[in-house]
Amino acid sequence: MAQGIEQADHPPEQCARVDSGLTRVFGLLGKRWTGLVVAVLTQRPAYFAELRRAIPGISERMLSDRLTELAEAGLVVREVDAGPPLRVSYRLTEAGEALGPALGELGRWAENHLPGENPCTELRPDA
């Protein structure tokens, strides 16, 4: 046994677990639609209706749930514009903005390694 290293008193398979940070990240961002909500907000703050239009297929209820979860996690701030009309906008916090580079890398990885076409390539500034 090497100096300073003690014999483990637990089964070796416990050491092969997934990183706890990744477990927490995918526990939040791995939910359907959550990553897309964050991705839209990395571009700019948006009103609820703008978010709904930017993410085809998401229901109002699901968008509301995801925004609430992201706000509780400290990634999104909800701001009410008194109006009239009353409007609610959402923006990323500093922690939410810090996800931008990681999401960009995931998008590039998907373009290179996942089958299928991106129907919106003409809209991407880096295309």
C-alpha positions in Angstrom: 0.0 0.0 0.0 1.4 3.4 -1.0 2.2 5.9 1.8 -0.7 8.2 2.7 -3.3 6.0 0.9 -5.5 3.9 3.2 -7.4 0.8 2.3 -10.9 1.5 1.2 -13.6 0.0 3.5 -16.4 0.1 0.9 -17.2 -1.8 -2.3 -15.1 -0.7 -5.3 -18.3 -0.1 -7.4 -19.1 2.9 -5.2 -16.1 4.6 -6.6 -17.5 4.3 -10.1 -20.6 6.6 -9.5 -21.4 9.6 -11.6 -19.9 12.9 -10.5 -22.2 14.6 -8.0 -22.0 17.9 -9.9 -23.1 16.2 -13.1 -25.9 14.5 -11.2 -27.2 17.9 -9.9 -26.8 19.6 -13.3 -28.7 16.9 -15.2 -31.3 16.7 -12.5 -32.2 20.3 -13.4 -31.1 20.7 -17.0 -32.0 17.2 -18.0 -35.7 17.8 -17.7 -37.5 18.3 -21.0 -37.4 21.9 -22.2 -35.2 23.3 -19.4 -32.1 23.5 -21.5 -34.0 25.2 -24.3 -35.4 27.8 -22.0 -32.0 28.7 -20.7 -30.6 28.7 -24.3 -33.2 31.2 -25.4 -32.5 33.4 -22.4 -28.7 33.4 -23.1 -29.5 35.5 -26.2 -31.5 38.1 -24.3 -34.2 38.6 -21.6 -37.6 37.6 -22.9 -41.3 38.0 -22.1 -43.2 34.8 -21.4 -45.0 34.9 -24.8 -41.6 35.4 -26.6 -40.3 32.3 -24.8 -43.3 30.3 -25.8 -42.9 31.3 -29.5 -39.2 30.5 -29.4 -39.7 27.0 -28.2 -42.2 25.2 -30.5 -44.2 22.5 -28.7 -43.8 23.7 -25.2 -47.1 24.3 -23.4 -47.8 27.4 -21.2 -48.0 25.2 -18.1 -44.7 23.5 -18.9 -43.0 26.7 -19.6 -44.3 28.2 -16.4 -43.1 25.1 -14.4 -39.7 25.2 -15.9 -39.3 29.0 -15.3 -40.3 28.5 -11.7 -37.8 25.7 -11.2 -35.0 27.8 -12.8 -35.9 30.7 -10.6 -35.8 28.5 -7.5 -32.4 27.2 -8.6 -31.1 30.8 -8.9 -30.6 30.8 -12.6 -33.5 33.0 -13.7 -35.0 36.2 -12.4 -38.7 37.0 -13.0 -39.5 40.7 -13.4 -43.0 42.1 -13.6 -43.5 45.2 -15.8 -46.4 47.1 -14.3 -47.8 48.1 -17.6 -50.5 48.5 -18.7 -50.5 45.9 -20.0 -49.0 43.8 -17.2 -46.1 41.8 -18.6 -43.6 39.4 -17.1 -40.1 39.1 -18.4 -37.4 36.7 -17.6 -33.6 37.0 -17.6 -30.7 34.9 -16.5 -28.8 35.6 -13.3 -25.0 35.6 -13.4 -25.1 31.9 -12.6 -27.5 31.3 -15.5 -25.4 33.3 -17.9 -22.4 31.1 -16.9 -24.2 28.2 -18.6 -23.9 29.9 -22.0 -20.5 28.5 -22.9 -21.4 25.0 -21.8 -24.7 25.1 -23.8 -22.8 26.3 -26.9 -20.3 23.4 -26.6 -23.2 21.0 -26.3 -24.8 22.4 -29.4 -21.5 22.1 -31.4 -21.1 18.6 -30.1 -24.7 17.7 -31.3 -24.0 19.2 -34.8 -20.9 17.0 -35.1 -22.1 13.8 -33.5 -25.8 13.5 -33.5 -27.7 12.4 -36.6 -30.3 14.6 -38.1 -30.5 18.0 -39.6 -31.0 21.4 -38.0 -33.8 23.1 -39.9 -32.8 26.5 -38.5 -29.1 26.6 -39.6 -29.8 29.8 -41.6 -30.8 31.5 -38.4 -27.6 30.7 -36.5 -25.0 33.5 -36.5 -22.1 31.0 -36.5 -23.5 28.9 -39.4 
